[in-house]
Amino acid sequence: MLAITCPGQGAQKSGFLSSFLELDAFAAQIDELSSASGIDLRLHGTESDDETIKDTALAQPLLVASAIACAAELGARAEYVAGHSVGEIAAAQIAGVFSPADAMRFVAVRGAGMAAAAAQTPTGMSAVVGGEPADVLTAIEAAGASPANVNGGGQTVAAGSLEDLEKLAENPPERARVIALPVAGAFHTEYMASATQELAATASALEIADPATYILSNSDGTVIESGQDYVDRLVKLVTNPVRWDLCQETLLNAGITGMIELVPGGTLTGIARRAMKGVETFAIKSAADLDGAREFAAAHA
């Protein structure tokens, strides 16, 4: 069985769309998604530097559009679809919950709202790699931060004020490293509360369908059968933690044998190699990977 996964914010890299935009169908879809979001995705996927696309209002639509266009180019059907944080919006479109245009309208509001929330107070996120899970959570709490992403595979992401994250880095859990992430806010915490009202209003105006394939929620790792329930969870997750560890647990229990991570791939497959032993992985990083990804999908679907 095959799972297709969509990465979250922080996975973006300068120029990561350059090779894909040489593909006519991919380029045409990126242009359509640019129109829906009001953002020049070609520019930001090819020419903008890493500091520019760190901006939440740009990074989130860019990541969702890239995954949507990559899934269409891949042309593979998976038994399970899941996204990490903002990647859930791309997963929703792949599963048929949103149209491509509505996915972009939703993520544009999400990204802008979260960017505005982040601008109110200097905050950020840091990955805690290694250590005993209980020790990690204790250290995060002691620093005054929150466990925003529980990713499994020995990785938890803390979020909070920059001062709190500095305290965590100065007093890391035993046998753990603290690594600052290239994001501009304390996502999935109460620091993002101001972003939820407009996002909920936007969601209420969109056409929502029930998913056509199994789709997992970051809130608790469960399969969601109702499109409306899934979108309601998307809104709530802006201020609630991502439980990617539970999503991986669900995939393992379902018996998946292969996992493809859409562009810009590498983050989720890296976690899976540690947390999902026995599951083969394939990360799509450039257009040159597409043929291999299709062969991989055919072997597992």
C-alpha positions, 0 to 999 in steps of 0.5 A: 500500500502507498501513502502520499505525503505533503511537507510543511513549512520549513521544507522550502528551498530557494529555486526548488521549483526551477526544474519542474517549471520546465514541464508544460503541465506543471508550469500551467498549473502553477500559473493557475494556482498563482492567480487563485492565491494572488502570489507570483509562485513562479518568481518565489519558486525560482528566483527568490532567496531563502530569506524571502520565502521564509515569509509565512505569507509566501511560504505557505501558498508556495508549498501547497501549490508545489505539492498540488502540481507535483501530485498532478504531474505524478499521476499516482493514486495512493490508499492514504494521503497526509500532510504535515501542518500546512501540507494538510491543505495540499493533502485535502486537495489531492483527496478531493476535499478542496478544488485547487483554486479553493485550496489556494484561497484558503492557504493564502488567508492562512499564511497572511493571518499567521504572518500577521500574528507572528509580527505581533511578538517575536517568536519562532520554532526550534527542533529538538532532535534526540533525547527521551520523549518525556525529558524533551517535553519537560525541557520544553515546558521548563523553558516556557515554550510549547511542543508545537510538532510531535513528529516521532523518530526522535524529533519534537518541535518547540515553539514560543518566544525567542527568549524561551527558545534561547533558554531551551537551547541553553538547557537542552534535554540530555542527549538532544540537540536544539536546532532553530528552524527557518520559520517566522513564528510560533505556529500551532500555539496560542500566539496564532489565535488572531489568525483563526477568525478570518480563516474560519470565515473563508472556510465557510464560503468554500465548496467542501467535499468528502475525501475520495481516499483515506486522509489523516488529520494532524490533530490525532492521526485518525482517518477523517471521512467528512470533508467538513470535519477535516476543514474544521480541524484545519482551522483549529490546528492553527493554534493546536499541536501537530501530532505527526507521530500519530499519523505515522502510527496510523500508516504503520498500523494500516500496513503501508509499504511505501511512502512518497513525499511530494516536492520539496521532499526530504523532511518527512521521509527523513523522519519516516526512516527513523520512525517507520522501520520497514516502510520504503520511502521516496522523496521528490526533490526535482523533476528528475525524480518523477519517473522514479517516483512513478515506478515506486508508486506502481510497486506499492499501490 
